[in-house]
Amino acid sequence: MRALTYFVTEAAGSLWRGRRAASLAILTIGAGLFVLGFFLIVNTNLQRLAARWGETAEFAIYLRDDVSAEQVESLSRLVHDSGVAARVDQVSKDQALERFRQDFPDLGATAERLNRNPFPASLDVRLRPGASRAEEAAEALAGTLAGSPGVADVRYDRRWLARLNGVVRFVRTVGLIIVGMLALAAALTVANVVRLAAHARRDEIEIMQLVGAPLTYIRGPLVLEGVMQGGAGAVVAIAALGALSALLRARYGGAISQVLGMESLTFLPVELSGILLLGGMLLGCIGGLMVARGVR
């Protein structure tokens, strides 16, 4: 306990004496962890979006105006026989217009001014949970339906989900590359700050070595100084992410809910905030160890 108190006292005093350089290290770590947290927020919300859309993945088979009842029955039977459909709902032109008015009330008056109903009838196919992952079977069904008599167009949500998953992977990869570079820069910055602190205390360190002080008492404050800088940088990053998340929810929360069907943006949960804090302390510890190992 006495050793820990000594480490904390010496590290805090060293940080205060070199507060300008320490502030630079804290901001560098904070910037790196802010970028990491930002990509985690984006990746988390994109995964939520993909999961939400995946649960409601469906075909929308748009019918021609001159489609016959026999053709509609044939299309329904084809979808049921494929084994990928959980439910098939037939939507008339009038129902499609009413759905548009409900989904876009601001544009409902515009649709009423038209001489005719521009919305086609359709068959809305809700995919089975397992079938939405069987891309080959679903793609084959979409291709078959697109060339069937009476069909004007086919919308297959799974194609958009595949693109969204590609975006998620791309964001994750770019985020890891950027975070890796910033983590290296943060560790080196902390190492330089701790090295300056060690240089300022070189006379004191030499005296401690001459009187036979254990290396732990010499290296400990240097390592703990790095850990404290890393922890402070993590706190800065978490606070900045919290402010950004609150701002986005306040300004764009309603638009996101309407456009994407998501209730709100998800901020970093407590577990990930803890990971950021531990990550910052680890970066600081690495920087401190890089200097402490040179003290013999």
N, C-alpha and C positions, 0 to 999 in steps of 0.2 A: 504493500500500500504506500509505503514511504517512497519507493522508487517511482511508482506511477505518479504520485503527487509532484515529485521532482521533474519528471518528464513533462507533465502538463505545464508546470510553472515555467520551465525553461523554453518550451516550445511556444507558449503564448507570449512570453517576453520577446523572443526572437521575431515572431510575426509582427508584433507591435513596432519593434525597432525598424524592421524592413517592410513596413505596411504598404508602401507604394509598389514595390516589386511583388509582394504577396497578393496585392489586389489584382495585378495583372495575371498572376497564375490562377487566382480564383475565377476571374472572368473568362479565362481560356477554358478552364474545366467546365464552367457553367455553360459556355457556348457549345462545347462538344456534347454535353449531356442534354442541353436543350434540343439540339438537332436530333439526338437519339430519341428523346421523348416525343418530339414532333412526329418523327417517322413511326413510332409506336402508336401514337394516336391515330394517324392516317391509316396505318395498316389495320389497326383494330376496327375502325369504322368501316373500312372497305370490306373486311371479312364479315362484319355484321350485315352489310348491304348485300354481299354475295349470298350469305346464308338465308337472308330474308327473301330475296328474289328466288333462291333455289327452292325454298319451301312452296312457293306459289308459281313455279315454272309451268308454262302452258303453251299449247298451240292456239293460235287464232287463225282459223280457216275462213277467209273472207270469200263470200259467195257472189257470183255474178247476179245481176238483176233478173236475168232470164233463166235462172236455175229452176229446174223442175223438182217436184216433190220426190220423184223416184231417184233423182241424182242426190238429193239431200239424204235420203234413206241409205243410198249406196255408200256415201261418204261416212255416215255415222257407223254403218256396219264395218267398213274398212278400218276405222279408228278403233272400234271395240275389239275387232279380231286381232289387232296388232299386239295387244297385251300391255301396252304402255300407258293406257288411259285409265284414270280413276273415275272420271266423270266427263260427260259431254253435254254441254248446254247449248241449245239453239237460241240465237238472239236475232230477232227480226230487225228490220230497218227502223221501225218506230222505237223499239227498245234501245237500239244503238244511239239514236238521237237523244232519247231521254237520259241515257247514261252519260252522254257528253255534257248535257245541261247540268247534271248533278256534279260531275267531276270538274267542270270549268264554268261555274255560274257567271263569271264575268263575260264569257263569250257566248252565253246562251241566247242573248238578244240578236247577235249576229247571225246565228244559225236560223233563227225564225224569219229573217228577212229574205232568205233564199227561196226561189220558186219551187224547188224540189228538195227532197231529203237526200243529202250527199253521202250519207253513211250507208255502207253495205250491210246486208245481213251476214251473220257469221255463225260458225260452230266454235265455241270456246271449249278447249280440251284441257282439263286439269290432269297433269301427269302424275303417275304413281311415284311415291318417294324414291323407290328403287329404280324406276324407269328413267328418272331424270338424270341418273348417272350412267345409264346405258346409252352412250352417245351414238354408237353405231346404229342401233335399232331406231333411235329417235330420228337421226339424220335420214335414214332410209325411208321412214314414214313421211317425213317432211318432203323429201324428193318425190315420193309417190303421190302425195296429196297435191303438190304444186302442178303436176301434169294431168290431174283428173278433170273430167268434164264438169263444168259448172263452178270451178274454183277460179277466183280472180287473183288471189295472193295467199301466201302462208307466212305467218310470223312465228318464228321459233325462238323463244326466250333463251334457250340454252346457248345459242350462238353468242348472245350478249353476255351471258354469264361466263363463257369461256374467255371472252375479251376482258371482262372485269377481273377474272382470276389472273390473267396475264399481267394486267396493270398492278395487281397486288404483288406478284412476284417481282416485277420490275422495281416497284417502290422499295420492296424489302432489300433487293440487291444493291440499288443505289444508296440506300440508307446505310447499309453495312459498310460499304466502301468509304463513304464520307465520314461516318462515325469512327472507323478505324484510323483514318488520317488525323482526325481531330483528337482522338485518344492519344496517339503518339505525340502530337504537338503538345497536348496538355501534360503528359508525363515528363517530357523534356523541359517544359517551362517550369514545372514544379522542381525538377532536379536542379535547374539553374538557380532558382530562388533559394533553395536549401543550400546549394553550394556557396552562394554569396553569404548566407547566414553563417555557415561553417567557417568561411574565410574571415568574417568579422570576429569570430570567436576563437581564432587560431591560437592566440596566446593562452586563453583559458584552457583550450583542449590540450595544448602542450604541457601545461602545468599538471592537469589531471593525469596525463600519461606518465609524467615524471614521478608523481606520488603513488603510482600503481593503481589508479582507479580502474574498475572493470570496464571492458569495452561496452558493456550494456549501458552504462551510465553516460558514455560518450555518444554512442550511436542512437540510443533510445530517443532523446529529444529531437534528433534530426528526422527520424522516421515518423515520429508523432507529429512533427511540424508539417510534413507532407500530407499525413492523414487528415489533419485539421483543415488544410487548404482544400483538399479534395472534398471533404464533407461540406465546407462552406460553399464551394462551387456547385455541388449537387443541390443544396438548399436554394441557391439563386436560380438554378434551372427549373426546379419544381415550382417555385413561386411564379416565374415567368410563364411557364406552361399553364398554370392555374389561371393567371390573368388572361392569357390568350384564349383558353377554352371558354371562360366566362364571357369574353367579348364576342366570340363566334356564336355562342348559344343565344346571347341577347340580340344580336343583329340579324343572324341568319337562321336561327332555330326554326322559325315558322316556315321559311322557304324550303329548308331541307326536309321538313316533315311533309310538305305538300308534294315536292318534286320527287323525292326518293322514297317516301313512305316510311321514314325513320322518325321516331319520336323526338330524339335529340342527339347531339353529339356526345360521345362517350369520352370522359376524361380518364386519365390514367388511374386505375384502381390502386388501392393502398399497397398491394403486393408489388406492383410495378414501380410505384414511387419509392418503396423500400429498396428495390433493386437498383434504381438510379442512385439513391443515397449510398448504398454499399459500393456501387461501381465507381462513384466519385472518390470515396475513401480509398478504394483499391488503387485507382490511378495515382492518388497522392502518395499512397504507401510505396508504390513502385518507384516514383520519383525520389522519395526519401531514401529508399534502399540503395538506389543507384549512387547516391552521395555517401551514405553511411558505410557502404562496403569499402570505400576508399580510405576511410579513417582506420588506422591500425595502431 
